[in-house]
């Protein structure tokens, strides 16, 4: 079973205050730490577990600049056989352009695969679209929101999909196929610094994105803006009885109590 896993290097912005520069033309990420996209971490782990049981190989692929090599090293430390970097030199915001680039790369380099894994979405742009677009343009069956893989056979896989209201859908999908992996499908293994250093000795192949056809971008980033500020808190002052009366009035006005 040959599995391709697409993994992305993203800015860890959860604890950072981002600064927009150039009159909204860019976001300054020079002092922001980077990490592997959370959903992709689960994708790599699931692919490695399948190969450990079934045999085969996991190949990690990343689109980005030279710094994206760090997520490939991490994937190899987790159990991937090798890593491919498609050096785009810049961020490709449009998911259609990324999907066309992936298809062109796989076709031109004749990369063998039975299953392609993508994360459900990436933490930076959150389009959640590459897996579905890739399946469509490659003419492959596709399933999103995969929270469990029950069986992997020679010509099909049986997966569970997350639906609204806590429901799950169990489906049988012919291979080759594309699956978008949801977080929580497994518990990604711990990767030590020594493991990543050891993985750095495994050759990662670098390809130039310019050598492959990419679709015309259909989405263009026009401007970066801060979200509108929300109203501040209402401070209640006065004696305790007065404050309680004011609070009760607000709760009734908001429909919280009658």
Order of alpha helices (4+ residues) and beta strands (2+ residues): beta-beta-beta-beta-beta-alpha-beta-alpha-beta-alpha-beta-alpha-beta-beta-beta-beta-alpha-beta-alpha
